[in-house]
Amino acid sequence: MTELKNTVDVKLAFPLWKGVLTVLFGAIIWFIPPPAGLAANAWHMFAIFAATIFAIILKVLPMGAVTMIALIVSALTGVTPLSAKGDQVAALSGFANGTIWLIGIAMFISRAVIKTGLGKRVALWFISKCGSSMLGVAYGLALSDLVLGPGIPSASARGGGIMYPITQSIATAYQSEPGPTARKAGAFLMLCVSQIDAIVCTMFLTAMAGNPLVAELARSQGVEISWTTWFIGAIVPGIASLILLPLVLYFFYPPELKKTPEIPGIARQELRKMGPMSLAEKILALDFVLLILLWTVGDIFFSIPATLSAFIGLAILLVSNIMSWKNIAEEKTAWDTMFWFAVLVMMANALNKYGMISWISEKIVGYVGHFDWLTVFLLLVLVYFYTRYFFASAMAHISAMYLAFLAVAISVGAPPLFAALVLGYTSNLSMGLTQYSGGPGPALFGSGYNTTGQWWGVSFIVSIASILIWLLLGGAWMKVVGFW
C-alpha cells in the first residue's frame, strides 16, 4: 500500500529582491542618526513606517501580512512595546479603537446587501426609471451608488460587485464589445462608474475604508470628524459632482449611442425574474434606514456613537438570521481590513506622539510659511491629489501623506476642520485618476473597453472639473455651514 505523505512546498511568498529592497530601505533610514531636535524613537518609528509603506507599494505581501511584520518589528525593538509605559504608544493600541470596529461592522453589513440581492435590486430599479438614454443610465447608476454608499464601505464591492455586472450587461445588450464597438456604450459607462464610485466614496464616512482612517488621523491633530460632519461638508459638492461629472464625460468622451429605449424594459424584466422583495431584503432595507438615521443624529440626540450604531445594525441582522455568526467569521476581507487598519492607526499615532509629524510640519512651514495659508493649502491639495499616480492603494496614499499634509496646513493657518475635510475628500476623488488607483478601477478597466491612454486622458480632464467643484462650490458651502 502506497504511503501518503503530506508535503508543503516551502518557498518565499514573494520575490527575494522585493524583500531585500524593503529591508535595506528601512535599515538605511533606521541607522541614519536622527536629525537635530528629533528623538530616537520618533526616527525609528518613521523608519518602520516608511518601510511598511514601501512594502505595500511594492506589494511584497498582502497588506495584513506587511503590517503584522511591522507590528512585530516595532514591538521587538521597543519603539511601541506591547505594554506601554509613560509616553510610549502600545503596539496593540489600535485594536481597541472604535473606528476600526465601525468600518469592520459596516463591511459585514455590506456583505448582507450583496448576499440578499438588495444591492442589485436597487440598481435595476433606478435604471428602469432613468435608463431611456445613455446619460440617463449613467444617472441611474449614480443614484444606485448613492443609495448604497452609506452602508457599503468598499468601492470595489459597490462598483465592482454590483455596478460593473449591470453596466457590462447594458453595454452587451447594445452590441458594444471591447474593440471596434467599445465607444458605442461600454467605454463611456465604465469610466462613468469609476468616477461615480469615487464621488460616492467622498460623500459618506462609511463609504470607503480609508475615510475612518482619515477621521482618526485628523483626531490626532485635534480635529473631530463625525459621520454627520463629514456628510454635511460633502453633500452639496457631492450632489453637484454626481450631476456635472457625467455631463463632462458625456461632452469630452461621448458614447456613440445616445438613446437606449430598451434598457428600462430589460431592467424591469430582470426585476421580475428576481421576484418580489423577500422578507430578508425588507428587514435589511429597514435596518439600512435605521443605521443612516443613527449615524446622522444618533450621537447628537441619543448619545449613541457611530460604532455602537453599527453594532446595533449588525445585531438586527444576526437576530433575523440574515447574517449568521458563521457568515461574519468567514468574512475574510473585513477581518483583514480591521487588522491592517489597526496597525496603521497605531503607527500614525506613534509618529504624532513621538514628535515626527510636528518636526516634518515645522520643516515644510519653514519653506512655505511666508505665503498666505490659502495659497499653501491649494498647493498642498494639488500635490496630494496628483501624487495618487504613484499609489495603487488608497490606504497607502492616506497613510503616507495625509497626516503630514494636514499638520502643515494647520501650521500655516488653514482652518483645521476645513483642511481635514478637504484633504479627506481629496483622498477619495483622486481614486478616479488611474485604473489602479483603487476601488473598482481594475475590474472596469479590465473589461477592455478603454485603453490606458483613454482612461488617463479623460480622467485627467474630469479631475480638473472635480477639483474646481469641490474647492469652489465645496469651499463656499463649508463657509456657509461654519466649517471655516
C-alpha positions, -999 to +999 in steps of 0.1 A: +000+000+000+014+033-010+021+056+020+005+090+016+026+120+028+015+155+035+041+178+019+043+215+018+062+233-009+084+257+011+094+288-008+094+325-003+060+341-006+074+370-026+103+377-050+135+378-029+146+412-044+114+429-030+121+416+005+158+426+004+150+460-010+124+467+017+147+456+045+176+478+031+153+507+027+141+505+063+176+498+077+192+527+059+167+551+075+170+534+109+208+537+111+210+573+099+214+594+131+182+613+139+181+649+128+187+675+155+157+681+177+141+647+170+141+618+195+155+584+185+121+566+190+104+591+166+131+584+139+130+547+144+092+547+142+095+567+109+119+540+096+095+512+103+065+532+089+084+542+057+095+506+051+059+494+057+045+519+031+074+509+007+064+472+011+027+480+005+036+499-027+058+471-039+032+445-029+058+424-012+030+406+007-007+413+013-012+444+034-023+425+065+010+404+064+031+435+059+015+454+088+018+423+111+056+422+104+058+459+111+040+455+144+064+427+154+095+448+145+081+478+163+074+457+195+107+438+194+128+470+191+108+486+219+096+515+197+060+505+205+061+478+232+031+456+239+028+471+274+034+508+271+047+530+299+048+568+302+047+585+268+051+553+248+024+540+224+013+504+228+018+482+198-018+468+201-035+500+210-050+503+175-072+472+181-091+490+209-100+519+186-138+522+179-132+535+144-116+502+134-147+483+146-170+508+128-155+500+094-154+463+101-190+461+110-201+482+081-183+457+059-202+428+075-234+446+068-224+453+032-220+416+026-257+412+035-266+438+009-249+417-018-260+383-003-297+392-003-297+408-037-309+441-023-280+460-040-287+446-074-325+453-069-318+489-061-295+494-091-320+478-115-349+498-101-331+531-108-320+521-142-356+510-150-366+546-142-337+566-157-323+543-184-340+555-216-308+574-227-271+567-222-268+597-199-299+585-180-282+551-175-252+570-160-275+589-136-293+557-127-260+541-118-251+572-098-284+572-078-279+534-071-244+540-058-255+570-038-283+550-020-259+520-013-229+542-004-235+548+033-237+511+042-211+496+019-176+508+029-160+493-002-157+510-036-148+476-050-179+459-036-202+486-049-186+495-082-170+461-090-195+437-073-229+455-081-225+482-107-200+465-130-220+434-139-251+456-146-230+480-167-215+452-186-250+438-194-262+471-206-232+475-230-236+439-243-273+445-249-264+471-275-236+450-290-209+472-275-179+450-270-142+457-264-126+467-297-143+485-326-176+489-309-163+499-275-172+536-279-208+527-287-216+524-250-191+504-229-162+528-229-183+557-216-202+537-190-170+521-175-154+555-170-187+568-156-189+541-129-153+547-119-159+585-114-193+580-098-179+555-073-151+579-063-177+607-057-199+584-035-168+574-015-162+610-009-198+617+004-200+593+034-176+585+062-187+548+059-185+546+020-148+538+019-125+520+043-099+549+043-124+575+055-124+564+091-086+564+090-087+600+078-110+608+107-087+591+132-056+608+118-074+642+120-083+634+156-046+632+164-043+668+152-072+679+175-099+678+148-130+658+154-149+645+124-182+627+130-203+608+104-226+638+103-198+664+100-183+645+070-217+642+053-227+679+058-194+691+043-198+667+013-235+669+005-236+700-018-203+694-038-211+657-039-245+661-054-232+687-078-204+663-089-229+635-095-248+658-118-220+675-135-192+650-139-213+625-161-220+656-183-183+664-185-177+628-195-206+629-220-191+660-236-155+650-238-159+613-243-194+608-257-209+574-264-218+568-300-252+555-288-273+583-272-308+567-269-314+534-251-352+530-251-349+492-245-329+494-213-357+503-189-377+473-202-346+450-198-342+462-162-379+456-154-376+422-168-346+414-146-366+427-116-395+404-124-370+375-125-359+384-090-395+383-078-410+405-051-388+417-022-380+389+002-385+393+039-348+394+044-345+423+019-372+442+037-356+438+071-322+448+056-337+479+039-353+490+072-320+482+090-302+504+064-325+533+070-321+529+108-284+529+105-283+561+084-306+578+109-284+568+139-252+578+121-268+611+112-284+621+145-278+593+170-248+608+186-264+643+188-298+634+202-294+599+218-257+598+227-252+567+206-217+568+189-214+557+153-196+525+162-224+515+187-250+523+160-231+499+136-232+472+163-270+477+167-274+473+129-254+441+129-273+427+159-305+431+139-291+411+111-279+383+134-312+381+153-332+379+120-307+353+107-299+374+076-263+371+086-252+342+108-222+342+131-205+318+106-210+344+078-193+370+100-165+347+110-159+338+073-159+375+061-121+375+055-120+409+038-135+427+069-112+410+094-082+416+072-091+453+068-096+456+106-061+441+112-040+463+089-062+493+097-054+489+135-017+487+129-016+517+106-035+538+131-011+527+159+019+537+138+003+571+128-004+578+165+031+569+174+046+592+147+024+620+160+030+614+197+068+610+194+071+643+175+078+631+139+048+648+124+054+682+141+090+681+131+081+675+094+055+702+096+079+727+110+105+720+083+080+724+055+064+755+071+099+770+072+099+770+033+064+780+026+054+799+058+058+833+041+029+826+018-007+831+029-025+800+042-049+797+012-020+796-013-002+770+006-033+749+011-042+750-026-007+738-034-010+710-008-043+698-022-030+697-058+002+678-047-019+655-026-043+648-054-019+641-082+006+621-062-021+595-064-005+585-097+023+569-077+000+549-054-020+517-062-037+518-028-059+544-012-047+533+023-011+536+013-017+571+000-036+582+031-012+566+055+019+581+038+007+616+032-025+627+049-013+634+085+018+653+074-001+674+049-028+682+075-002+692+100+014+716+075-020+731+066-029+738+102+006+752+109+003+778+082-031+789+094-057+769+075-089+763+094-084+728+110-118+713+102-119+727+067-084+714+060-090+680+074-122+675+054-109+688+021-078+666+023-100+637+033-123+643+003-093+646-020-082+611-008-113+597-025-117+619-055-082+610-067-093+574-070-106+581-104-073+592-119-060+558-130-072+523-134-051+511-105-058+539-080-082+518-061-119+508-059-135+492-090-108+505-114-091+472-121-124+454-129-138+483-150-105+488-169-100+450-172-133+448-192-112+460-221-133+489-233-107+516-227-070+519-234-046+532-208-043+565-228-080+570-230-085+562-193-058+586-181-066+614-206-103+615-199-099+610-162-074+639-160-099+662-177-126+651-152-102+656-123-099+693-132-137+697-131-138+677-099-112+698-081-130+730-092-163+718-079-150+706-045-127+736-039-150+764-052-185+752-045-175+729-017-154+757-001-182+781-003-207+756+011-184+748+041-181+785+047-219+788+049-222+759+074-194+774+095-166+748+089-141+777+083 
